[in-house]
Amino acid sequence: MNLLGSSLFTGALTGLQSSYFLLANGAKSLSMEDILNPGNDTVKYTVNQSFRSYLMTNFNQIDMDGDGKISTADLQNYSAKLRTQGMTFTELSQLCANGGSSMSSLLDTVLSNFNEIDINHDGRVTQNEINAYRVTQEMKDVKEKYPKIDPEKMSMFYEPKTSSVDSTNSKEDKVFN
């Protein structure tokens, strides 16, 4: 199971940033109008609708300075917040919507096991929680593949090492003679 929280978060945040830059289309900031009505059809159809929906829904949270526009600094601060505090089920669904096939497999695994991964039950999963879940699953897989062996059913064989050195001429003998 290839389940790395860092790759999922990196993919989600990279997608968020690239969508932002496509929508901003060279501008220093992005308004709600820019999100609703992208400047040209290429941008309109290139940017995943799920990302645009996410930006619209979370506009006020992303616009940290409250000026009615999402700046690069706002987006970087918001990305850092998501990276450290984790993402909700909905955030993961929307931000990872256009990931590649390896990303979708990882996303499916995280979303399918979201409640189990969310160890502290705060409604968010972090990179560390995803990585901890991965380790736990790998341990379970190993235990299933290699069940414990009952030591009572084992026999021990011991074969003494043979040496070409005569036992009467050991180091101890040489030191004390």
C-alpha positions in Angstrom: 0.0 0.0 0.0 1.6 3.2 -1.1 0.1 5.7 1.2 2.1 8.8 1.9 0.5 11.8 3.5 3.1 14.1 2.2 2.4 13.2 -1.5 -1.3 13.6 -1.0 -1.0 17.0 0.7 1.7 18.1 -1.8 -0.6 17.1 -4.7 -3.6 18.9 -3.2 -1.7 22.1 -2.4 0.0 22.1 -5.7 -3.3 21.8 -7.5 -4.7 24.6 -5.4 -1.8 26.9 -6.2 -1.7 26.1 -9.9 -5.5 26.6 -10.2 -5.1 29.9 -8.4 -2.3 31.0 -10.9 -4.3 29.9 -13.9 -7.4 31.8 -12.7 -5.4 34.9 -11.7 -3.9 34.8 -15.2 -1.0 37.1 -14.3 -2.9 39.3 -11.9 -1.6 39.9 -8.4 -4.8 38.8 -6.8 -8.0 36.9 -7.5 -11.5 38.2 -6.7 -14.7 36.2 -6.5 -15.7 37.6 -9.9 -12.4 36.2 -11.4 -13.4 32.7 -10.0 -17.0 32.9 -11.2 -16.1 34.3 -14.6 -12.6 33.4 -15.7 -11.0 35.8 -18.2 -10.9 33.4 -21.2 -12.3 30.1 -22.2 -8.9 28.3 -22.1 -8.6 29.2 -18.4 -12.3 28.5 -17.8 -12.0 24.9 -19.1 -8.5 24.2 -17.9 -9.2 24.8 -14.2 -11.0 22.0 -12.6 -14.6 22.9 -11.6 -14.0 21.3 -8.2 -11.1 23.6 -7.5 -13.2 26.6 -8.5 -16.0 25.4 -6.3 -13.5 25.0 -3.4 -12.2 28.6 -3.9 -15.7 30.0 -4.0 -16.8 28.1 -0.9 -13.7 28.9 1.1 -13.0 32.4 -0.3 -13.3 34.2 3.0 -11.1 31.7 4.8 -8.4 32.0 2.1 -8.7 35.8 1.9 -7.0 36.1 5.3 -6.6 39.9 5.2 -10.3 40.4 4.3 -9.7 42.7 1.3 -12.0 40.8 -1.0 -9.2 39.4 -3.0 -7.0 36.3 -2.7 -3.4 37.3 -3.0 -0.4 35.0 -3.4 0.4 35.7 0.3 -3.1 34.7 1.3 -2.8 31.5 -0.6 0.6 30.6 0.8 -0.7 31.3 4.4 -3.8 29.2 3.7 -1.7 26.4 2.3 0.6 26.4 5.3 -2.5 26.3 7.6 -3.9 23.2 5.7 -0.5 21.5 5.8 -0.1 21.9 9.5 -3.8 21.6 10.7 -4.8 19.0 8.1 -7.7 18.7 5.7 -11.3 17.7 6.1 -13.0 15.0 4.0 -14.5 17.7 1.8 -11.3 19.6 1.3 -9.5 16.4 0.3 -12.3 15.5 -2.1 -12.3 18.9 -3.8 -8.5 19.6 -3.8 -7.5 16.2 -5.0 -10.2 15.9 -7.7 -7.9 16.2 -10.6 -4.9 14.1 -9.4 -3.4 11.4 -11.5 -4.2 7.7 -11.2 -1.7 7.1 -8.4 -3.1 10.2 -6.6 -6.7 8.9 -7.0 -5.8 5.5 -5.6 -4.2 7.2 -2.6 -7.1 9.6 -2.2 -9.6 6.8 -2.4 -7.8 4.9 0.4 -7.7 8.0 2.6 -11.3 8.9 2.0 -12.5 5.4 2.5 -10.7 5.1 5.8 -11.0 8.8 6.8 -12.5 8.2 10.3 -9.9 5.5 11.1 -7.0 7.7 9.9 -8.3 10.7 11.9 -6.8 9.5 15.2 -7.7 12.6 17.3 -11.3 12.7 15.8 -11.0 16.5 15.0 -12.6 16.0 11.5 -9.2 16.6 9.8 -6.4 14.4 8.7 -2.8 15.4 8.7 0.2 14.1 6.9 1.4 12.5 10.1 -2.0 10.7 10.7 -1.9 9.4 7.1 1.6 8.2 7.5 0.8 6.6 10.9 -2.1 4.8 9.3 0.1 3.5 6.5 2.6 2.1 9.1 -0.2 0.4 11.0 -1.6 -1.1 7.8 1.8 -2.4 6.8 2.3 -4.0 10.2 -1.1 -5.7 9.9 -0.2 -6.9 6.4 3.1 -8.4 7.8 1.3 -10.1 10.7 -1.2 -11.6 8.3 1.4 -12.8 5.9 3.7 -14.1 8.6 1.6 -15.3 11.5 3.4 -15.8 14.8 5.2 -19.1 15.2 4.6 -21.1 18.2 8.0 -21.6 19.9 6.9 -24.9 21.5 6.6 -26.4 18.0 10.1 -25.4 17.1 13.2 -27.4 17.6 16.6 -25.8 18.1 19.7 -27.3 16.6 23.1 -26.2 17.7 26.2 -27.0 15.9 29.4 -26.0 17.7 31.9 -24.0 15.7 34.9 -26.0 14.7 38.2 -24.4 15.0 41.5 -25.2 13.5 43.2 -23.9 16.7 43.9 -26.5 19.3 41.9 -25.9 22.4 45.0 -26.3 24.5 46.6 -23.3 22.8 43.8 -20.8 23.4 44.6 -17.1 24.0 44.0 -17.5 27.7 46.5 -20.3 27.9 49.0 -18.2 26.0 48.5 -15.1 28.2 48.8 -17.0 31.5 51.7 -19.3 30.5 
